Amino acid sequence: MRENDLIFEYKRDVTVKNYTDRLIDRMISDGSIERMRFGGGAGLGYTTDEMFDVIRGIQRSDMPSMTPENVEAVKEIFARGAITQIEQADPTSKKAYTEWLVMAYINSIFARWEDIFSTGTDFLAMYNDLKQRNLFNKVDTLKAVSNIKQINNRERFVWAYTRISNAHDFYLGQTTDIDRGDAEEIHNGPAVRVLKVNDQKAACYYGRGTQWCTAATRSRNMFDHYNKSGNIYIFIPKKPWHDGEKYQFWAGDDGRNVDIQLMDEHDEPVDFENWDNRFPGLGIKYLYDLEPKVLSQFVMFNKKRFDYIIAEVVELLQNNWKWDVVADWETGDDYYWQWLRDEGYIDDDGDFDDDKMEKDGINYLEFNDDLRRGLNDVFDSLEELTPTELNDFYSEERGEPLDVYHMVDTLGDWIEDQAGSHYESLFNDAGNFIKEKIGSYSDKEGNFKVAHVHDIRSTPYLTHPARR
């Protein structure tokens, strides 16, 4: 098989036409995309966040007004620029696999944009090597993965990657010694060996057989990108539960954002809650001890700060939102005012007798059992919430663990999600209050604070603006 016997007859214009909408939707949902610039030959030159606002129909003051026709033109230019970049990940000169890369990203075979250029290129380089040497027809274990068009979802890709990588190493792998690079062994026990890899060579050597972008050898390796903001650790089990079992842990802080990743050999996230079961004694506490400065900024690793935020939010709701709600309900409840009249809480001038009401302990919450129960449900929900539950809620949508600087907004989203049919308006109103009226920040001493947004805006010592 030669390269001119192409899997796809690639045409950029056709690919742009067929995939623009789906590609852009996928990129908008990809939280890993940083401020990249696309523009193609038209030289549009907008950043991705500017482009996404245009596509969503959000008018920005720093950009010209857009008609629907303009938006469609911008989408086409943006997609063309993105696809032109994806072509760079295709190791063949005639871009035989570019359309497959586009489809693979749309179908979330690659979770992050960067994975196209590391895992994707590595996979295609191995695939093309095997195809050039006709090994798909000669090796029985490769026949099931010979048609790349059928590798169309994440599960099948993981399976195919393992087969192709193993075959490539066996038939085409290098025979000379591999440079192991610079790695520091920080634990060597009966269950697992743990190494901190300090350079790309070590990341590639100890990451052999994985789909980690930090271990890519035939494509864009992302070791330096991650290592500049945090340490990278590799866990190699002494008694693996399955072939090729390895884990990579990274904790990064670039001064604006914090992030942590615990990935298996297929570059799939590992549930932190199950980590203790895999390596007893080297579980979550061990990870925290490796990187306490970074991990202390994540909800599931810092219950003390989680409890502080919950307590502060509950207090602000109790002292402000709750009484605004009571006042609104009380003002509009004609039955309540009629009941006061019927019970004789009217003075000689025909006004409501506040002194008598206070003496008798009359208040609106005592009258309206339904509102009292609804408010109690809101506060009980918050006070019974656990770090794991809130982290799972955030991670399910974002695909990353929850840091403390996003906790307040996430609490607002979470409480809205708890709304039952009976008290839906109360839960939604509480969630909106949390997101609109409460915020978090760090003061000039680095102390974490929760307060009214008005108070935060008047504070000159804010840090980590991207996290607020």
N, C-alpha and C positions, 0 to 999 in steps of 0.2 A: 504494500500500500504506500503510495507516494502522496505528498502534500497536495498535489493537484487533483487527487481523487477525493474531493472535499465532502465532508459531512453536510455542510450547508454551503450553498452558493451565496456568499455574503454580499449584501448591498445595503450600504448605510441608509440611504433614503427610504428604502422599504422598511428597514428596522425602526427608524424614527417614526414613520407613519403608523406602523402596527403597534408600537409599544409606548408611545408618548404618555398617554393618560395613566396607564398602569405603572409605568416606571416612576412618574412623578408622585403618584399616590404612595408608592412604596418608599420613596425617598423622604417624603414628608413624615412618614411614620417611623423612620429610622433615626432614633435619638442620638446615634453615634456620629452623625455627619457634622463636621465642624464647619467653620466659615470658609468654605471653598468658593472658588469663582469659576463659573461657566460662562460661555458666551458664544462659542463657536466662531465662525468667520465674521459674524455680525458685530463682534466686540461689545456685547451687551454689558458684561463686566459687573453684574450685580452679585452680591453674596447670596448664599442659599436662604438665609432668613428673610432677606428682602424679596427674593423670588417667590418664596412660599407665601408671603403676605399678599403679593400681587395675585397669585393663583387662587388664594382663598377669597379674594375680593376685598381685602383689607386695604384701605387707602392710607398711605404713609405720607407724612408732610414733606419728607425728603425725596419723594419720587413723583414724577408727573402722573396726572390722572390717566386711568386706563379704561378704555372702552372694552366691551366683551371681545371685539375683534382683536384689539391690542393684546388682551390676555391670552387668547389662543395663539397668537404669533409668538408671544413671550414663552409660552409653554413649549412650543415647537423648537425654538432656539435653545431653551434650557435643556430639553431632552437630547437635542443633537450634541450639545457640549458634553453632557453626561455620557452618552454612548461613545463619543470620541475618546473619552478617558477610558471607558471600559475596553475599547479596542487595544489599549496598551497592555491589558492583562492577558490578552490572547497571544500565546507564544508562537503561533504560526504566522508566516509572512503574509498570507492571503486572508488572514482573520477568519479562518474556518469555523472557530468556536465562539465568536463574539455574540452571535444571536443566542447561543445556549447560555452564555454568561449573563446576558440581560434577563432571560427567562428564569435562570437560577436565582438571581437576586430578587426578582419580582415574587417568586415562589418561596422566598425566605430560606432557600438552601444555604445562602450566606446571610447570617444574622446582621452583620454590619457591613457598611460600604467598604471598609478597609479589607474585609475578608475576600472580596473579589480579587484583589491584587496580591494577596498572599496565598491563602488556601486555594483559591480558584486557579491561580496561575500554576502553583505547584502541582495540583491535581491534573491540569491539562498538559503540563510538560511531561508528566509520567505517562499519562494516557497516550499522548502523541508518540512518545518514544516506543511504547509497546506496539502501537499501531504501525509505525514505520517499519518495525521488524517482524510484522505479521504474527506476533505472539498471541493475538486474540483468537486466531484460527488454530494455533498449535497447542495452546494450554487450555485444558478443559475447564479449570476453575475461572478462566477469564471470559469464556464464551457468554456467560450470563450478564456480563457488564460491557459487552462489546458495542452495544448501540447506545451512544451517549444521549440520544433523544429520550430514552426511557429512564434516564436518571433525572427525574422530574420532581422529586420531593426530598426533604431533609433526611428522612429515614433511609431511603434508597441510596442517597449520596453517601451517607456514613458507611453503609455496607459496601458500596462500590469502592470508596476511597481505601478502605482497609484491604480489599482484594488487590486493587491496583498497586498500592504502596508495597505490599508484601511481595507481589510478583516482580515489581520493578527492582526492589532490593535484591531479590534472589537471582534474577536473570541479568540485570544490568547494573547492579550496585558496584561501588568502587571497592577494590581489594586492598588498597593501601591504608595505612593507619590514618585515622581521623583525628584532627587536632581537638582535644577536649576543652580547650579554652580555659578561662578562669572561673572556677566555681569553688565555693566554700561549703564544706560539709558541716552542717550545724546540728544534725542529729543522725545517729546510726543505731537503731534499736532492733529488737527482734521482729517488729511488724513493718517498719518503714524506714527508708533513708530519705533525709530532707537536705536539699542543697539550695544555697542562694547563688544564682548564676549571675556573674558580674560582667559578662561580655556576650556578644552575639554567638561566638563559636561555642561557648558552653551551653547557651540556650538551644542551639541547633543539635549539639551532641546529645545532651540529656533529654531533649525533646523529640528524638528520633521516633518515628512511628505515630506521631500525633498530628493533629490538624491545627496546631497553634500557629498563629501568625508570627510569633516570636521564634519559631523553629523552622520557618520557611527557608529553603536552600536554593530554590530555582526561581524565586520571584522576589517581590518586595518584602523584605523582612522588617517587622515592626518592633524589634527588640529595643532599639534606641528610643523610639517614640514612647514606649511604656517605661523604660528604665530611668529616663530623665526625671520622672515625677514620682517614682517609687520602686521599691525592691521587688524582684521576681524570685519566687521560690518554687522548686519542683519536688513533689512527693513521689517516690518510687517504692511501691509496696514490695516487701520481701516475699510475701505469699499472695500474689495477685488473685483476685476473685475471677478474673477473666483475662484473656490474652491481651497484652499491650496496655494494661491498666496503669495509668499515670494521672497525676493532678498538678495543676499549676495555680499558684496563689499570687496575686498582685494587689498591693495597696498603694494608691497614688494620690498625691495632693500637689497640684500645680500652682497653688496660691489663689486660684479662683474657684475650683471645683475639686471635690474629693470623689474617689471611686474605688471600689474593690471588686475583684473577680476571683472566683474559685471555679476552675473549669476542669472537666475530665479530658481524656485523650482525644475525644471527638470534638472538643471545643464547645461542649454543652455545659451550661451552668450546673453546679452541684448545689443541692439544698443544704444550706448551712446547718439547719436543724438536724440533718441526718449525719453530719460530719462526725459527731461524737461516736456514733455507732460504728463508723468505718475504722477509726483509729482511737480506741479508748485511751484516754490520757493525753492525746494530742488533738483534742477537739477544738471547740470554739475558743476556750480559754488559751490554748496554745497559740492559735492564730492571733489572738489579742496581744499576747505577750511578745509575739514577733514584731507587731506594728501597732503599739498602743496609741501613738499620736494620731494616726489616721483612723483606726477602728473606733476610737472613742467618739468620733463624729458620726457614727452610724447608730441608728435607733436600736437595732437588735443586739449591739455590743455594749450599750450604755443605758442600762435600765434606770440608773440614777437620774440622768438627764431626761429620759423619757417621762419618768414620774414628775419631774419638775415642770416640764412643759404641760403635761396634762393638768397638774394642779393650778398653774397660772392661767391656762385657758378656761378651766372650770370657774375660777374665781372671777375672771373678767366677764364671763357669761352670767354668773350669778349676780354680780354687782351692776351690770349694765343691760345686757340683752334681755334678761329675764323680766326686769321691771318695765322695759319698753313694751314687751309683749303683753304683760299683764295690763298695762295702761291702755293699749290698743283694744284688747278684748273687752276690758271694763267699759271703756267709752262707748263702744258699739253694742253693748248688751242691754237692750230695753227691758228684758225680763228682770235683770238685776235691780235696775232703778225702780221698777214697779214693786219688786219685793221689798225694798227698803221703805217705800211709801206705805205698803200694806203692814209692815212690822212697826211702824211708828217712828222711824228715824228721820223725822222732819221737825225742825224747830218752829218757834212761834212766827217767824217771818216766812215760813214756807220753804226754807232751804234745807238741804240735808245736814243733819246734825253730826258733824265729824267727831265732836267730843264724846257723845253718847256711843257712836259706833266704835271709837277707840276703847272706851270703857268696857263695852260688851265683847271686845275682841272680834268685831266684824271686819272682814276684809274679803276682797273679791276671790282670792284663791280658796277660802273656806266655802264660799258659795258655789264656785264652779269646780266640782270634783274632776270633770273631764280635763280641764286645762291643767289642774294640779298633777293629775296622773301623767299627762303628756309631757310636762316639764320634767317630772321625775324620771320618765323613761329616757329623755335626752341626756340628763346628767348621769343616770345609772349606766347608760351605754358607754359614755366617756370614761367613767371611773372603773368600769370592768374591762376596758380594752387592754390588750396585752401588746408588748412590742412585736411579737411574732405576727399577730393578727394584722396589725397596721402595716408592717413590712411586707407581708404577703399581698395585701391589698394594693400597695404601691407597685410592687415588683411585677404583679400579674399584668399590669398595663405598660409599665416602663421597661421591664426586663433588667432592672438593676436594683440593688438594695437601697433602702430609704436612709438618707442622711438627715441629721437633725435640722439643717437649715431649710429643708422642704417639709418638715413634719407638720407645721401649723397649717399650711395649705392642704396637705394631705388629710389632716384631721377634718377640715371642712368638707372635702370630697367624700370622706368615709362616712361622716354623720349624715350627709345627704343620701348616701347609698343605703343607710339603715332605715330610711323612712318607710313605715308601714302605711297601709291605706288610711287608717284612722287618724294618725298624727303626722301625716305626710307634710303638711304645711309647717308644723313646728320644726321638724327635723331639717327641712329645706331652709327655713329661715335661720336656724342656728348655724347650719353649714355656711350659708352666705355671710353671716355676721363674722364667723371665724376667718373666712378668706378675705373679706373686705375691711374688717376693723381691727384684726389682730395680726401682728407680725413678729419676727424674731431678728435679732442682730447681735453683733459683738461690740462691746464698748472698747474704749482705747486701751483698757487693761486686758482685753481679750476675754472678758467675762460674757457668757452667753445670756441673753435677756429675751424675755417675752413681754410685749407691751402693746398698747394701742398704736395703730399705724400712725396716728397724729403725733404721738410722743416720739416714735422712731424717726419721723421726718424732721423733727426739731432737734435730733441728736446729731452732733457733727462728727462722731467717732464711729462711723459704720465701717465694717469690713465684709469681705466676701459678698459684694453686691450681686453676683450672679446667683447666689444661693437664696436670696430673700424672696 
